[in-house]
Amino acid sequence: MNRKKTLKKTVRKALILICVFSIIPFGFAQKKRSKLIKNDNGVIESKIDSILPLLTLEEKVAMCHAQSKFSTKGVERLGIPEIWMSDGPHGVRAEISWDSWDYAGWTNDSITAFPALTCLAASFNPDMAAQFGKSIGEEALYREKDVLLGPGVNIYRTPLNGRNFEYLGEDPFLASTLVVPYIKGVQKNNVAACVKHFALNNQEHWRSSINVEASDRALHEIYLPAFKAAVQDAGVWAIMGAYNKFRGQYTTHHELLTKNILKKDWGFDGVVISDWSSAHNTMEAAVNGLDMEMGTGTDGLGTTTLNHYEYYYLASPFLKAIKEGTIEESVVNDKVRRILRLMYRTNMKPNRGYGRINNKEHHDVARKVAQEGITLLKNTNNFFPIEDKEGLTIAVIGENATRSMTAGGGSSELKPKFEISPLEGLKQRYKKAKIIHAMGYHTGPSVYDNIIPSKLNQDSLRIEAIETAKKADIVLYVGGLNKSHLQDCEGDDRQSYYLPYEQEEFINQLKAVNPNLGMLLVTGNAVKTPWLNQVNGLIQTWYLGSMAGYAIADVVSGDVNPSGKLPFSFPKKLDDNGAHSYGELSYPGDGTNQYYKEDILVGYRWFDTKKIEPQYAFGYGLSYTEFSISNIKTDNTKYSINDTITVTCNVTNIGKLEGAEVVQVYVGKPKSKVKRALKELKGFHKILLNSGSSKNVNINIPVSSLAYYDDSMANWNIEKGDYIVYVGNASNNITKQLKVSIK
């Protein structure tokens, strides 16, 4: 059945090209391939001009809303194809049924699961982002998808957000720097990336109804930069709206955000796609810039009739409003123009290619991203790396040592061809040492919006684990969170900052019977660490996908030196976080409104400015070797607003092992006339060095990037005067400060 459908779609694509060529009188088929590769916008727009008059009003409206869970209609009589989408910021989701959320049961939709985006962010490596995007784009193309619903760039505001693991951390510069090569990599495959969720979607608990109140400065300086970079620097072809409201209006069809900022100010020429059932009003959807409405199949009214997709806001109500003259036909023409433009970039592009899936190159990329993102947080007496040697017994304890972390999590759930668990990876790497294992606890399967209790006896599992730990020379506890409801999962937020399942008590019990205890922390979020003194070593491993166990074993064994840096801060206690310090009205709100009272002081900006010490700071991460950063200077001391500040330094590996360091450059404005963070990340560079070697690093910072958003003039403003340039390897570990002046 699957082979027949694939053949049918292949034949259909061939017919599409023939039909489209036949209706377009501009000699499209005779254009040279080089001309097509250059994506001549003028030619494409001319061809769209020739198609629009051929479409009936009903056909145009039908192209603006879903026909199934993950597709929109084409126009059969003209050979215009359907558009097919798939979830997946870190992998292409398994095939979903036409009109339900059940999986379709295909046998040929297994993929490579790449690490979650918090891991990519921790790599601090734009080249890894490019390889990640290219690889996942190839897999989407092979699966015949036109739009990949990712990446996500919502800012990490609170460690309780259930979807933080899908995003790129708390800093807008880091997120912007990594999202651009990711998008370019995806779209090289003639598959559209769809950046989400636009905008201010920073919680799951009341995501569908909460109204966010935030200042213009917070909006432009913190929550929009990664989206802006996606549009203006990466040329992204699609953007997904969010569920929440902003200043009283739903963000999916928001006059300020979608119509004015995204499409007018930024010049976005792609399509705006709703999140599933995030549209709420036909008139707003029509005139404020929503182009394609997707949904759950019930459109919020509970109907499940055969033609329920026709009840969407951009379906029959939209058609009726146009026919009655309430909405001008030019509105739907603009939407269809954007949709056709998307098609010419994807499924109507000749020589589009076929993609690849589950190949060695993709597995290597997944493993490399994981290796570079894994972050060493504590290493007392060089607990890590652990040498493989005869006579050594290592007890690997914890459910997360064997639990699938690609199952669950909501829409980012994946069906990988394989997933190497931490236990399996360690067993394959350690050939001399003896590996023993016990679960310690069990939590039941991960399902959406529900918690299914384990049927196993927890006391027996705990006793077995303690006895196993007694037999070992070294205990590796693999703990943390998982992809279940109320943990790292879409649909709701975590209810506690502590580790679940009484893990603190469990860690204390393990320490009592075996003091040689280290921990692998499997999460996509910060957690409270009252147990930190009980472990000698701590590695943040993230959710790593198909190659998880191999990458973890690479780092634990020392085959790979960890080089990850935290993309978000770990507060010592929840109230130390800026959003939580202002109480429930700040997060999660009162059920109707929430107020971003910390304003621009998100993440390390809050900790720095308020002089609050985090447990682990943004940008922090240890190595098995040591580095020195010296000879730090700027190319000048005075600059004009059109200049670029060049920061140079020398990085030396003064340890015994090869390793990589991330030089981080922050800039602050003392005695500013407006509220400012103490410092903000403005540049970074990751450099790999052999033991004893040195290299010079240059980091360029345009003076224009030092501007703040001046709400009095509704524009960016560069404040003149003295600035401090901070250079170090973490937000709280600055090697040198330099003063420069902007004149």
N, C-alpha and C positions, 0 to 999 in steps of 0.2 A: 504493500500500500504506500509506504514512504517513498519507494523508488518510483512508483507511478506518479506521485505528486511532484517529485523532483524533476522528472522528465517533462511533466506537463508545464511546470514553471519555466524550464529551460526553453521549451518550444514557444511558450508565450512571450518570453523575452525576445526571441528572434522575430516573432511577428510584430512585437511592439516597434522595433526599429524599422521594419518594412513599412508599417502603417504610418508611423510618425513622419518618415521621410516622404511618403506619398502625399501627405496633406500639407507639407510645408514648401512653399514655392521659392526657397532661397538657396537652393543648391547645397543643402546641408550635407548630403551624402558625398558630394565631390570635394568637400573641404579636406585638406591634408591633415593627417593624424597629429602632426606637430601643432597645428592650429587648434585642434581640439584640446590637446594637453594644456595649452596656454589658457584654456577656458575663456575664450573671447566673449566677454560679457555683452558686447554690442550685438554679436551674432545671436547669442542665446536670447536676448531680449527681443530681437526681431522675430525669432521663431515663436516665442511666447505670444507676441502680438498677432501672429498668424493663426495661432490655435484658439485664442480667446473667443473670436467671433463664431467659431464652429461649435462652441459649447452651448447647450441650453442652460437656462437659469437653474433648472433642477439638477443638472449634472454638475454645475459649479458648486452649488450648495452641498451636494453629496460628497464632494471632495474635501469638505471642511470638517467632517466629523467621522467618527469611527463607524466601521461596519462589523467589526469583531473586536475581541479583546485587544489585539495588537496590530490591526490593519485599518487602512482607510480605502475608500473606493477609487478605482480608476474609471476610465470611460472605455468600455469594451468596443464600441462601434468605431472608435478612432485609434484603438491600440494603445491608449494611455494606461499605464500600469497602476496597480494598487501600490500602496506604500506599506512596507512591513517593518515593524519595530521590534526591538527586544530590550528587556531590562539588562543591565549589566555594567556597572562601573568597573568591575574587576573580573568579568567573565560573561559570556553570552548565555542567557538563561535558557533552560530546557523549554521545549515547545509547549505552549499553553493551548488548551482547547479553544475552539472558535468562540464559544459563547458561555464559558464558565471558567473559573479559576483552577479547575482540575488540570493536571498535566495530561498532555495528549497521548502519552504512552509510546512515543517514538523510541526506536532503538538506535537511531543514528544521530542523536542530538547531544552527545557527550562532548565536553570541551576541555580546554585548559583553564583551570582556576588560577588566576593571578592573585598576588597579595592584595589585601584591601588597601584603600588609598591612604590610610594613616601610615602604613608601612612605606608606601612610595614617598610620602611627605617626609618621613624620618630619614630617607636616603639623602635628602638635600642635594639631589643629583638630577639636573634637567636632562642629561643624556639618558638616564634610566627611564625618565618619564616619556621620552621620545620612543625608546624601544618598547616600552609597555604599550603605548598607544598604537604603534605600528602593528604589534603582534595581536592585540585584541581586535584591531580593525580587520586584520586578515581573517581572524576566526569569524567575525560577524559577516564578512563577505562570503566566506565559504558556506555559512548557514543561510545565505541569501537574505540578509537583513539590510535594509536601507538606512535605518536610523538606529544607532546605539544609544540607549537612554543613560548617558553618563558622559563625563564625570560629574561628581557632586562637589560643589565648592562652598557650601554653607559654612560659615565660620564657627569654630568651636567656642561656644560661649559658656556652657556649663558641662561639667563631666557627667551629668545625669542624662544627657540627650542620647536616646537609644540608637540614633543613626550616626553618631560621630565617627564610627569606624569607616563609613563610606566617604568621608571628606578629607580635606587636606590640611587640617589643623587650625590653629588660632590666629595665625598671622596672615594678613592680606597680601603682603609682598611674597612670602613663601608660596602661598596658594597660587598667586598670579604667575610666578616664575615657573612653576611646575605644570600648571594647566595648559599653558600655551604649547609646549612640545607634545604633550599628551594628545591634544586635539589635532595638531598637524599630523601626528603619526597615524591616528585613526583615519583622518580624511584623505591621506595619501592613497587609501584603498578604495576611494570613491564610496565611502560609507560616511554618513553624517554623524558627528558627535552631537549630543544634545546635553548641553550644560544645564545643571539643575541645582537647587530649586529656587527660582527667581521670584522673590527674594525675602530675606529676613525669616526664613524657616529654620529656627534654632531650637525647636523642641518638637517632640512627637506627641506628648500627652494630650494637649488640646490643639493639635495642629490644624484641625479642620474648621475651627471656629474662633480661635484666639485672635484678638486685634492687637497688633504690635504698635507701640508708640515709641519712636526713637527720633533723635535729633537729625537734622540735615548733615551735621558733621559726622555722626556715627554712621549714617547711611552711606555717605560718599567715601569716608576714610577707612571704614572697617568692612562693611557688608557688601559693597558693590565692586571694589577693585578687581577681584578675580573674574567676575562676570564681564567687566569692561575689557580686561585683557583678553578674555576669550573672544570677544567680538572684534576688537580693534587690532589686536596683535596676532591672534590665531585665525581670524576669519571663520569662526564657528558657523555652521549651517543651521543649527536648531538650538532653541532654548526652551526649557520646560518651566512652566509657572509653578507656583507654590500653593499650598492649601490655605495658608493663614491670610488674615487681613493686615493691612498697613494703613493706619490713620482712617479706619472705618470702611475701607474698600478692599475687596478680595484681590490678592496680588496677581492672580492669573489674568485678569483683565483690568489692570490698574491704570488710571489715566496718567499719573505721574511716572510710575515705574516703567510700564510697558509702552504706552503711547509716546510719552515725551522723552524720557531718558533713553530707553533702549532703542526705539526706532527712529526718533527724531535727532536727539543729541549725539548718540553713538553711531547712527547710520546703519543699524543692523538690517541686512537685506535677506535674512533667512526666515524660517518659520518659527512662530511661537506655538508650542504644543502644550495643552493643559496637562497637569497631573490628572490621574484618573479620577474623574468626577470632581475636579476642583473649579469648574465653571459654575456660575450661579445666576447669571442674568444675560438674556439674549442681547439687549441693547449695549450693555457694557462690553460683552464679548465681541460684538460686531465692531464698535467704534473705537475701542481702546486697544485693539491690536492682537487679540487671540486669533490664530489662523487655523488651528486644528484641535478640535475638542475630542478627547478620549475619555473613557469612563468605565465604570464597573459593569455596565449592562443593565443597570436599574435607574440610572440618572437621578437617584435620590428620591424617586417617587414610588419605589417598590414594584414597578411594573415589570413583568417578564414575558410580555406578549412577543409574538414573532418579530414584530417591527419596532421593538423598543428603542433601537438606535435612532429611529426617526423622531423620538421625543427629546433628543438633546437640544440644548439651547441654540447651537449652530446648525440644527437640522430643520424640522418643519416650522418651528417658530421663527427662525431666521428667514426661511423662504417666504413665509406669510408676510413678514414685516417688509420685505423687499417688494413683494407684489402690491402691497397696500401703499407703498411710497413712504413708509416710516423710516426706512433705511434705504439709502441710494445703492444702486447696483454697482457703482464704482467701488463700494466697500468690499463686496464679495470678489470683484475683479482683482483687487489688490491681494486678497488672500490667495486666490487661485494662481496669480502671477508668482507669488512666493512659493507655492507648492510646486508649480511647474519648474521653477528655478531649482528647487531642491531635487526634482526628478532628473533634470539635465546634469546635475552634479553627481547623481547616484545611479538610479536604475534605468535612465534613458541615455546614459553616457556610453558611446561606442567603445569597444575595447576595454571594458570596465575591469576585466580580470575575474578570477575565480576564487582567490583566497586560499588559505591553508588552515589546517586545524590539527591540534594535538601532535605537532611535529617537534623534533628535537630542539630546533631553534626557539620555539615558544617556551618549551620546558626550561631551556637554559636561561631565557629572559626572566621567567618567573622565579627561578632559583637565584639569579643574580640580584633582582630587586629585593628579594627576601633577605639575602645576605647583607646587602647594603643598608637595609632598614632596621634590622635587628639591633637593639640598643642595650648596651651594657650599663646598668645603673649602679651596681655595687660589686666590689670585687676584693673583699678583705683577704689579705694574705695570699693574693693571687689564686683564689679558689678556682677560677676559670683561667685558662682552659684545663680540661681534665685529660690527662694522658691515658692512652690505651695501653695497658700493660698486664702481663700475666699475674694471676693471683688477686686482681682487683675485682671487687663485687660492687656494682652500682645498682642501687634500688631506685627505679623510676616509679614514683608514686603519684597518683592523681587521675581522676577521670579524664582530664584534658590531655593526658598522654595518648589516649586512644580515640577520643571523641571526634567525630567529623565536625569541622568548623566551616564547611561549605554548605551544610544543611541548615536551614533556618535563617533568621535574620530579616525575613520579609522579602521584598522584591529582588534583593541581591542574592537570593539563594541560588546555588549552582548545582549542576550535575556533571562533575568532572569525570573524565575517563578513569582517573585514579586520584587518590589523595593519600600521600605518605604521612602517616601520623608521626608525632615526635618519638614514640616508642619504637616504631618500625625503623625510622631513620637512625636512631641511636644503635639499634641492634645491628643494622647493616654496616655502620661505621666502626663499631667497637668489636673487633675480631678476637682480641686477646682477653679483654676484661669480660666478666660475667654480668649480664644484664638480667635483673629480676624485676617483677612488676606487681603492683597491687593498686586497685582503683581508689580505695579509701572512702569514696562516696559515689552515688549515682543519682542523676537528676531527671531521667526520663527524656523522651524525644523532644526536639525543638519543633514547635508548630506555631503558626501565626495566631496571635491574639488569644492564646490559651496556654495554660500550664498543665501538663500531664504529669502527675506524680510518678516517681519511680516505684516499681513493684518489688525492688530488691530490699533486703534487710540492711539498713544503714549501719546498725551496730556491728553486724558481722563484717561488713566491708571495712569499717574503721579498725576493728580488732586485727583483721588480716593484714592491713596496711602497717600497723604499728609493729606487728611481728616481723613483717618483711623488712622494715627499716632496721630492726635490730640485727639482722643478718648481714647488713651491707657495710662496706667501708665508706661509701659516699651515698648520700640520699639526694636525689634530684626530685623536688616536688614540682609537678606541672599543674599549676592552679590558675585562678583568675576568674574570668567570666565565660559565657558561651553565647550562642546565637538564639537563645530562648526568649520568650516573652518576658518583658520587664528587665532584660539585660541588654546586650548589644543587639538590638532588634528593632526594626521598623514597627510603628503602630502605637508605641507607648515608650515612656522613659523609665530609667532605673528608679527604684524607690529608696535606695540607700547608697551612700558612698562607700560603704564597707564591702568587702568580699562576701558573696552569698554562701549558703550551705555550711555555715559555721566553720569556715576555713581558717579563721584566726585561731580558734581553739585547736583545730587539727594541726596546724603548723607548730603550735606550742607543744603538742603531744609528740610530734616527730622529733623536735629538738631535744626533748627530754630523754629520748631513747637513743638518739644518734646526733651528736653535736656537729657532725660534718655535713651540714645541710645547706644546699643551694636551691634556688627557685627559678623556674621558667614561668614568667607571668604572661599568660595568654589573654589579652584583652584588646579592645579597640578604644579604650577609655582609661583615664586616670582612676585610681582607686585609693582609698585610705590605707595607710601602711603601718598600723600599730605593731605589726609583727616583724617590722624591718630588722630589729636587732637580733631576731632569732635566726636569720639567714646570713650566711657568709658571702654568698654571691647572688645577684639578682639580674636576670636578663629579661627585658621586655621583648617578647617575640611577635606580638601582633597576630593577625589572622593571615596566614601565609599561603593558603590555597593548595594546589596540587603538590608542590614541592616542599611543603612545610617541614616535614621530618628531615629531609636531606639538608635543607638550609640550617635548621636548628643544630643538627649534628655537625655541620661544617664549623659553626661558631663554637659550640661547646667543646669540640675536640681541638680547636686551634688551627684547623686547616684554613679557616678564614678568620681574619682579625675583625672584630666588630667595629663598625664606623657610623652606625646610626646616631642621630641626634633627635631628641624629643621635639615633635612639632606642636606640642602643647604642654602647659605647665601642670605639675602635680601639686595641688594644694595640700598642706598638712591636714587641714580640716575644711569641710565644705564651705563654712562661712568665710574662709579666707578668699574664696573666689569672688570676683567682683559682682557677678550677677546675683549670687546668693547673699552677699553681705547686706543687701537692701531688703531682704525678706521676700515673702511670697508674691507681693505685687510685682516684683522684678522677675521672679521665676517661681512657679509657672504662670503667675497671674491669678486673677480671681474667677477665671472661667470665661470672662468676657474680654478683659483687657490685661495686658502686661506692659510694663514700663521699663525700658532699657536704661535704668538709672545710672549705671556705671559709665554710660555714654561711650566715649572713645577709648576708655581704659579697659580694654579687653585683654585677658590673658596676662602675659608678662608685663604689659603696659601698666596694669593694675598693681601687680606685685612690686615692680620697680618704683612706681610713683608714690605708692602708699607705704613703701618700705616694709613690706610683708615678706617674710622668708618662705619660699615654697619648699615642699619636700624635694622636688626635682624641678629645675627651671627649664623653660623653653630653650632649645638649642643644646641641652646637656646630653652628654654621652661619653662613656669611657672607652678606652682602647687597651689592648694587651701590650702596646708599646707606649712610648711617651714622645711628646712633641714640644718644641719651643717655637714661639713666634717672636721674631726680633726684627730690628731695623725697620720699625713701622713709621711711615711718614706719608704725607700728602704731597702732591706735585707742586702745590702752591699753598699760600695761607689766605689769599684773598681771591674771591671769585665774583663774576657777574651772573645774572640770572640765566644767561644762555650757555654758561660754561658747564663742564663736567669735572667733578672732583675725582682724581685718580688716587686711590689708596694703594700703597705698595708695602710689602713686607716679605720677610724671609722665613720660610717654614722648614724646620729641621727635625728629622726623626732621630731623636737621641736615645731611643730604646733599642732592643735587640731583634725586633721583628718588623717585617714589612707591615705598613698600615696606612690608613687614610685619615686625614684631619679636615675639618670644615672651618675655614676662617670666616668669621661672621663680623660684619660691619654694621653698627647701629649709629644713628645720628639723633641728637637732641638739641633743643633750642632753650637755653637758660634765659630766664627773665623775659619770657615771651609775653606778648600783650594778650594772648588768648590761652585758654587751658590747653596744656600739652602733656603728653606722656614724657617721662624722663628721657626715654630714647625709643627709637623705632628701627626695626631691621630695614636696611636699605641695600644690602649686597651680601653675597656669600660666595665662597668658592671651595669646592672639595678637591683635595689633592692627594694622590697616592705616592708614597715615598718608601724606598728601601731603607733598611736600617743604616743609619749614619749619613744618609743623603740629605741634601737641601735643595730647595727650589724657591724662586721668587714668585710671588703672587701679585697680580694687579687686579683691583676691583674698581670698576667705574661707577660713579654715582652722579647722574645728571642733577644739577642744582634744581631743576624743575620738580624733581621728585621730593623735594623738601617742603613743597607747598602744603598748606592746610586748606580745608574747604571753608571759605568765608561765607557764612550764611547771610551776612549783611549785603553781599553783592551777588549771592547765588553763583559763585565761581571760585576757582582756586586762586590762592594768594600766597606769594612768596614773601615771607617776612625778612626784612633786611637786618643785619647785625651779626653777632657772634653765634656760632654753633659749636657743639662738641661732637667729635667723631670718636666713637668707641670701637676698639678692635679687640676681639678675643675669640674664644671657641665655645661660648655659651652666653646667654643673656645675663647671667650673674657671674661670669668669669671673664672679666675684661683685662686684657694685658696692658693696654695703653690708651690714654685719652689724648686727643689732639684738638686744638682750637683752630677753627677757620672762620673767616668772615665773608658774608655775602653783602655786596655793595649795590 
